[in-house]
Amino acid sequence: MGLEHQSIPVGEEKLNKFGDYDVQLVVDEHLPTLLVVASHLNKDKSKNKLIRSPSDITQLYFLDLGEDNISQRLSTVSKIIYNNQYLSQEMALNLGVIALYAPRERACEIMDTVVRLYLKIVEKLDLHMEYTLYSVITVLLDAFFDDEDEYRRLTKMMDDNTSQESQMRFASHESTIESLTYAEEDLAHTKDDLAIAKDDLAKANGKIADLEAEVKRLTDELNGR
């Protein structure tokens, strides 16, 4: 599963990058892939299919953000779920899009609704969709909720109803990102330390040059020069 927001039409170069990513996903996961592009643009303006060979075909699916506001999108998904109608993968992904683009002033209210809708459909989701929605919603709960009790209540609801596979995969991904962040910070500190050491060395070399000049001057005086 790959989800990307695109602010400009998908051209040939970008489509080829999606193709490379598609192949890598298949290699890593050993499963069919679903590449989704969320965009406010009309999908007809973008290239959506790459055929490299009869067995190497990348098909992009566009999630049209359009001009509908989040409330309308949320209302549509809610009606489908509460009426127990068929929920397509694209419609399920709307929960992630709603969470991502929730207006800040209503984010907590909307996230509460998104969590409840997720809980109603989670048993019907395949593992990749479950992992995708769980990851997006969990990250955004952490971003939006300042109230610790509410945050814990909603994350507990998510964790209690999500498979261990998705939770472990998410935790592993978070751990990798955290490790990379620490590595970047360590590298930044190392660069700072090297810069300081280089500056100290330059100062030391300057002092040595001054001492050598002073030694030469005193030597010349002693030799009567």
C-alpha positions as CSV (number, residue, x, y, z in Angstrom):
1,M,0.0,0.0,0.0
2,G,1.3,3.4,-1.0
3,L,-0.4,6.7,-0.4
4,E,0.9,10.0,-1.6
5,H,-0.5,13.5,-1.9
6,Q,0.2,15.1,-5.2
7,S,-0.2,18.9,-5.7
8,I,0.7,18.8,-9.5
9,P,-0.3,16.4,-12.2
10,V,1.6,13.1,-12.4
11,G,3.9,13.3,-15.4
12,E,6.2,10.7,-17.0
13,E,9.1,11.2,-14.6
14,K,6.8,10.9,-11.5
15,L,5.0,7.9,-13.0
16,N,8.3,6.1,-13.5
17,K,9.2,6.8,-9.8
18,F,5.9,5.3,-8.8
19,G,6.7,2.3,-11.0
20,D,10.1,1.8,-9.2
21,Y,8.3,2.1,-5.9
22,D,5.7,-0.4,-7.0
23,V,8.3,-3.0,-7.9
24,Q,10.1,-2.4,-4.6
25,L,6.8,-2.9,-2.7
26,V,6.2,-6.2,-4.4
27,V,9.8,-7.4,-3.6
28,D,9.5,-6.3,0.0
29,E,5.9,-7.5,0.7
30,H,5.5,-10.4,-1.7
31,L,1.9,-9.2,-2.3
32,P,0.0,-7.2,-4.9
33,T,0.3,-3.5,-4.4
34,L,-2.2,-0.6,-4.3
35,L,-0.8,2.8,-5.1
36,V,-3.1,5.7,-4.3
37,V,-2.6,9.4,-5.2
38,A,-4.6,11.9,-3.1
39,S,-5.0,15.1,-5.0
40,H,-7.2,18.2,-5.5
41,L,-6.5,18.0,-9.2
42,N,-8.7,16.3,-11.8
43,K,-7.2,12.9,-12.4
44,D,-7.6,13.2,-16.1
45,K,-4.7,15.7,-16.1
46,S,-2.3,13.0,-14.8
47,K,-0.8,9.9,-16.3
48,N,-2.1,6.9,-14.3
49,K,-0.7,3.8,-16.0
50,L,2.8,2.6,-16.7
51,I,3.4,-0.5,-18.8
52,R,7.0,-1.6,-18.9
53,S,6.3,-5.2,-19.9
54,P,3.2,-7.6,-19.9
55,S,4.1,-8.5,-16.3
56,D,5.3,-5.1,-15.1
57,I,2.3,-2.8,-15.0
58,T,1.8,0.1,-12.5
59,Q,-1.7,1.4,-12.1
60,L,-2.3,4.5,-10.0
61,Y,-5.6,5.0,-8.2
62,F,-6.6,8.6,-7.6
63,L,-8.4,9.7,-4.4
64,D,-10.1,12.9,-5.5
65,L,-10.0,15.5,-2.7
66,G,-12.0,17.8,-5.0
67,E,-13.6,20.8,-3.5
68,D,-15.8,19.0,-1.0
69,N,-15.2,19.9,2.5
70,I,-14.2,17.4,5.2
71,S,-17.7,17.4,6.7
72,Q,-19.3,16.3,3.5
73,R,-16.7,13.6,3.0
74,L,-17.2,12.4,6.6
75,S,-20.9,12.4,6.2
76,T,-20.7,10.2,3.1
77,V,-18.4,7.6,4.7
78,S,-20.5,7.6,7.9
79,K,-23.7,6.8,5.9
80,I,-22.1,4.0,4.1
81,I,-20.6,2.4,7.2
82,Y,-23.7,2.9,9.4
83,N,-26.0,1.5,6.7
84,N,-23.7,-1.5,6.3
85,Q,-23.2,-0.9,2.6
86,Y,-20.3,-2.1,0.6
87,L,-17.2,-0.1,1.5
88,S,-14.6,0.1,-1.3
89,Q,-10.9,0.5,-0.6
90,E,-11.0,4.0,-2.0
91,M,-13.9,4.9,0.4
92,A,-12.1,3.3,3.3
93,L,-9.0,5.4,2.6
94,N,-11.2,8.4,3.0
95,L,-10.9,7.9,6.7
96,G,-7.2,8.5,6.4
97,V,-7.7,11.6,4.2
98,I,-10.3,13.0,6.5
99,A,-7.9,12.7,9.4
100,L,-5.0,14.2,7.4
101,Y,-7.0,17.2,6.2
102,A,-9.2,17.9,9.3
103,P,-9.3,21.6,10.0
104,R,-7.3,22.3,13.2
105,E,-10.3,23.9,15.0
106,R,-12.4,20.8,14.6
107,A,-9.6,18.2,14.6
108,C,-10.4,16.6,17.9
109,E,-14.1,16.3,17.2
110,I,-13.4,14.8,13.7
111,M,-10.8,12.4,15.0
112,D,-13.2,11.1,17.6
113,T,-15.7,10.3,14.8
114,V,-13.0,8.8,12.6
115,V,-11.9,6.4,15.4
116,R,-15.4,5.2,15.9
117,L,-15.9,4.6,12.2
118,Y,-12.6,2.8,12.0
119,L,-13.7,0.5,14.9
120,K,-16.9,-0.4,13.0
121,I,-15.0,-1.5,9.8
122,V,-11.6,-2.7,11.1
123,E,-12.6,-6.4,11.1
124,K,-13.5,-6.1,7.4
125,L,-10.2,-4.5,6.4
126,D,-7.3,-6.5,4.9
127,L,-4.1,-6.3,6.8
128,H,-2.5,-3.6,4.6
129,M,-5.5,-1.3,4.8
130,E,-5.8,-1.8,8.5
131,Y,-2.1,-1.0,9.0
132,T,-2.4,2.1,6.8
133,L,-5.4,3.5,8.6
134,Y,-4.1,2.5,12.0
135,S,-0.8,4.3,11.3
136,V,-2.4,7.5,10.0
137,I,-5.0,7.8,12.7
138,T,-2.6,6.9,15.6
139,V,0.0,9.5,14.4
140,L,-2.7,12.2,14.1
141,L,-4.3,11.5,17.5
142,D,-0.9,12.2,19.0
143,A,-0.6,15.4,16.9
144,F,-4.1,16.8,17.7
145,F,-4.9,15.9,21.3
146,D,-3.5,18.0,24.1
147,D,-5.9,16.4,26.6
148,E,-3.9,13.3,27.8
149,D,-7.0,11.5,29.0
150,E,-8.8,11.8,25.7
151,Y,-5.7,10.8,23.8
152,R,-5.2,7.7,26.0
153,R,-8.9,6.8,25.7
154,L,-8.9,6.9,21.9
155,T,-5.5,5.2,21.4
156,K,-6.7,2.4,23.7
157,M,-9.8,1.9,21.6
158,M,-7.6,1.7,18.5
159,D,-5.1,-0.7,20.1
160,D,-7.8,-2.9,21.6
161,N,-9.4,-3.5,18.2
162,T,-6.4,-3.6,15.8
163,S,-4.4,-6.7,15.1
164,Q,-1.0,-7.3,16.7
165,E,0.6,-7.5,13.3
166,S,-0.4,-3.9,12.4
167,Q,0.6,-2.6,15.8
168,M,4.0,-4.3,15.7
169,R,4.6,-3.2,12.2
170,F,3.8,0.4,13.2
171,A,6.0,0.2,16.3
172,S,8.8,-1.1,14.2
173,H,8.4,1.7,11.7
174,E,8.3,4.3,14.4
175,S,11.4,2.8,16.0
176,T,13.3,2.9,12.7
177,I,12.3,6.6,12.2
178,E,13.3,7.4,15.8
179,S,16.7,5.6,15.3
180,L,17.3,7.6,12.1
181,T,16.3,10.8,13.9
182,Y,18.8,10.1,16.7
183,A,21.4,9.2,14.1
184,E,20.8,12.5,12.3
185,E,21.1,14.4,15.6
186,D,24.3,12.5,16.5
187,L,25.7,13.3,13.0
188,A,24.8,17.0,13.5
189,H,26.5,17.0,16.9
190,T,29.5,15.3,15.4
191,K,29.7,17.9,12.7
192,D,29.5,20.6,15.3
193,D,32.2,18.9,17.3
194,L,34.4,18.6,14.3
195,A,33.8,22.3,13.4
196,I,34.8,23.3,17.0
197,A,37.9,20.9,16.9
198,K,38.9,22.4,13.5
199,D,38.6,25.9,14.9
200,D,40.6,25.0,17.9
201,L,43.2,23.3,15.7
202,A,43.5,26.5,13.6
203,K,44.0,28.6,16.8
204,A,46.6,26.1,18.0
205,N,48.4,26.2,14.7
206,G,48.3,30.0,14.9
207,K,49.9,29.9,18.3
208,I,52.5,27.5,17.2
209,A,53.4,29.8,14.2
210,D,53.7,32.7,16.6
211,L,55.9,30.6,18.9
212,E,58.1,29.5,16.0
213,A,58.5,33.1,14.9
214,E,59.4,34.2,18.5
215,V,61.9,31.3,18.7
216,K,63.4,32.4,15.4
217,R,63.6,36.0,16.6
218,L,65.3,35.1,19.9
219,T,67.7,32.7,18.0
220,D,68.6,35.5,15.6
221,E,69.3,37.8,18.6
222,L,71.5,35.3,20.3
223,N,73.5,34.8,17.1
224,G,73.9,38.6,16.7
225,R,71.8,38.9,13.6
